[in-house]
Amino acid sequence: MRGGRTCRKGMQKEMIRLSQVKVPLQHRDDDIRKKCAKLLRIAPADIEAMRIVKKSIDARKKQEISYVYTVDVKVKQNETKVIAHTKGQSATIAVDHPYRFPEKGSEPLAKRPVVIGLGPAGLFAAYALARHGYSPLVFERGQCVEVRTKDVLRFWESGVLDPGSNVQFGEGGAGAFSDGKLNTLVKDPLGRNRRVLELFVEAGAPSENLYGGKPPIGRQAAYRDRCSGQRGCQSEKRDHPSWRGDPL
Ligand SMILES: Cc1cc2nc3c(=O)[nH]c(=O)nc-3n(C[C@H](O)[C@H](O)[C@H](O)COP(=O)(O)OP(=O)(O)OC[C@H]3O[C@@H](n4cnc5c(N)ncnc54)[C@H](O)[C@@H]3O)c2cc1C
């Protein structure tokens, strides 16, 4: 399935956002297409492109557990007329809110910007700075995620706490060892959550994270991928033994 907008004969082609697309647990992509076509009262061949926006489970009826999708659909016909024909179906023109990076500053910095802590906030602050061409210096008091994983496992097995390397402190921050259910922020008007999910997928997380109801991307593996993807090859040693500066 693919998504996006195209121009046809100089006109911007909109996508139709169709919610409540219900299919059985066992289904193929083609079944979603057929169901969308049925709801929109068009032929499946009239659907030019589809993009899954959200996927959830409806388990209210034990005998009829199903997946419920929200799908963006590009159709051959005029989309406004197609929506008008759906008569009460949950179909609207899809409106996206792509995340806009903060504007770049106008004055060059005399020194490298410094980010303290490589939790989610520090990680994405450093990423934004790097995207703007700065070379942020990130200080993280804890261990890299590989060492930290071993320290946390040792704590869970033996109860012996390393105050400098544990669930709270270290590369990836406090949520790196959660069960992985991130706040989905589905109504985030700034599109930040979507951008974070896209970055995780770009770093190797399964693309289903973009539309799954509770994306399991908080696990340390995702952080490790993200962190090692962003981390530079060199590492600078600082005077203080518990501080590590990783130039990005
Ligand atoms: C067990 C657990 C499970 C969680 N599960 C979820 C969840 O499922 N969903 C969800 O949305 N949220 C969850 N959270 C909350 C989430 O982890 C936090 O909201 C998030 O980590 C905050 O990000 P942050 O970058 O602001 O801070 P932190 O993640 O706390 O990162 C701060 C970083 O700074 C470093 N640091 C601290 N002091 C210094 C210093 N002096 N010098 C250098 N570095 C320093 C720390 O080592 C750490 O890496 C969970 C939290 C915990 C503890």
PDBQT file of the ligand as one rigid body, heavy atoms in Angstrom, charges set to zero:
ROOT
HETATM    1  C1  LIG A 301       9.635   2.172  34.392  1.00  0.00    +0.000 C 
HETATM    2  C2  LIG A 301       9.082   3.292  33.554  1.00  0.00    +0.000 A 
HETATM    3  C3  LIG A 301       8.133   3.001  32.571  1.00  0.00    +0.000 A 
HETATM    4  C4  LIG A 301       7.614   4.026  31.773  1.00  0.00    +0.000 A 
HETATM    5  N1  LIG A 301       6.717   3.696  30.798  1.00  0.00    +0.000 NA
HETATM    6  C5  LIG A 301       6.213   4.651  30.000  1.00  0.00    +0.000 A 
HETATM    7  C6  LIG A 301       5.308   4.323  28.961  1.00  0.00    +0.000 A 
HETATM    8  O1  LIG A 301       4.962   3.164  28.767  1.00  0.00    +0.000 OA
HETATM    9  N2  LIG A 301       4.822   5.317  28.184  1.00  0.00    +0.000 N 
HETATM   10  C7  LIG A 301       5.205   6.610  28.373  1.00  0.00    +0.000 A 
HETATM   11  O2  LIG A 301       4.760   7.477  27.617  1.00  0.00    +0.000 OA
HETATM   12  N3  LIG A 301       6.067   6.968  29.356  1.00  0.00    +0.000 NA
HETATM   13  C8  LIG A 301       6.569   6.019  30.169  1.00  0.00    +0.000 A 
HETATM   14  N4  LIG A 301       7.436   6.364  31.175  1.00  0.00    +0.000 N 
HETATM   15  C9  LIG A 301       7.750   7.783  31.358  1.00  0.00    +0.000 C 
HETATM   16  C10 LIG A 301       8.834   8.201  30.363  1.00  0.00    +0.000 C 
HETATM   17  O3  LIG A 301       9.908   7.317  30.468  1.00  0.00    +0.000 OA
HETATM   18  C11 LIG A 301       9.276   9.624  30.678  1.00  0.00    +0.000 C 
HETATM   19  O4  LIG A 301       8.171  10.494  30.510  1.00  0.00    +0.000 OA
HETATM   20  C12 LIG A 301      10.395  10.045  29.738  1.00  0.00    +0.000 C 
HETATM   21  O5  LIG A 301      11.482   9.157  29.832  1.00  0.00    +0.000 OA
HETATM   22  C13 LIG A 301      10.867  11.456  30.083  1.00  0.00    +0.000 C 
HETATM   23  O6  LIG A 301      11.867  11.798  29.152  1.00  0.00    +0.000 OA
HETATM   24  P1  LIG A 301      12.996  12.841  29.485  1.00  0.00    +0.000 P 
HETATM   25  O7  LIG A 301      13.942  12.826  28.347  1.00  0.00    +0.000 OA
HETATM   26  O8  LIG A 301      12.351  14.125  29.858  1.00  0.00    +0.000 OA
HETATM   27  O9  LIG A 301      13.695  12.330  30.837  1.00  0.00    +0.000 OA
HETATM   28  P2  LIG A 301      14.463  10.949  31.130  1.00  0.00    +0.000 P 
HETATM   29  O10 LIG A 301      13.932   9.852  30.286  1.00  0.00    +0.000 OA
HETATM   30  O11 LIG A 301      14.430  10.788  32.611  1.00  0.00    +0.000 OA
HETATM   31  O12 LIG A 301      15.944  11.226  30.647  1.00  0.00    +0.000 OA
HETATM   32  C14 LIG A 301      16.838  12.003  31.376  1.00  0.00    +0.000 C 
HETATM   33  C15 LIG A 301      18.247  11.541  31.027  1.00  0.00    +0.000 C 
HETATM   34  O13 LIG A 301      19.162  12.444  31.604  1.00  0.00    +0.000 OA
HETATM   35  C16 LIG A 301      20.206  11.719  32.221  1.00  0.00    +0.000 C 
HETATM   36  N5  LIG A 301      20.716  12.564  33.289  1.00  0.00    +0.000 N 
HETATM   37  C17 LIG A 301      20.122  12.880  34.452  1.00  0.00    +0.000 A 
HETATM   38  N6  LIG A 301      20.890  13.706  35.157  1.00  0.00    +0.000 NA
HETATM   39  C18 LIG A 301      21.999  13.936  34.418  1.00  0.00    +0.000 A 
HETATM   40  C19 LIG A 301      23.173  14.712  34.609  1.00  0.00    +0.000 A 
HETATM   41  N7  LIG A 301      23.376  15.441  35.718  1.00  0.00    +0.000 N 
HETATM   42  N8  LIG A 301      24.104  14.711  33.638  1.00  0.00    +0.000 NA
HETATM   43  C20 LIG A 301      23.936  13.980  32.501  1.00  0.00    +0.000 A 
HETATM   44  N9  LIG A 301      22.852  13.219  32.279  1.00  0.00    +0.000 NA
HETATM   45  C21 LIG A 301      21.893  13.202  33.224  1.00  0.00    +0.000 A 
HETATM   46  C22 LIG A 301      19.557  10.439  32.700  1.00  0.00    +0.000 C 
HETATM   47  O14 LIG A 301      20.507   9.401  32.869  1.00  0.00    +0.000 OA
HETATM   48  C23 LIG A 301      18.575  10.160  31.570  1.00  0.00    +0.000 C 
HETATM   49  O15 LIG A 301      19.141   9.382  30.544  1.00  0.00    +0.000 OA
HETATM   50  C24 LIG A 301       8.001   5.365  31.989  1.00  0.00    +0.000 A 
HETATM   51  C25 LIG A 301       8.956   5.653  32.995  1.00  0.00    +0.000 A 
HETATM   52  C26 LIG A 301       9.500   4.635  33.766  1.00  0.00    +0.000 A 
HETATM   53  C27 LIG A 301      10.531   4.959  34.831  1.00  0.00    +0.000 C 
ENDROOT
TORSDOF 0
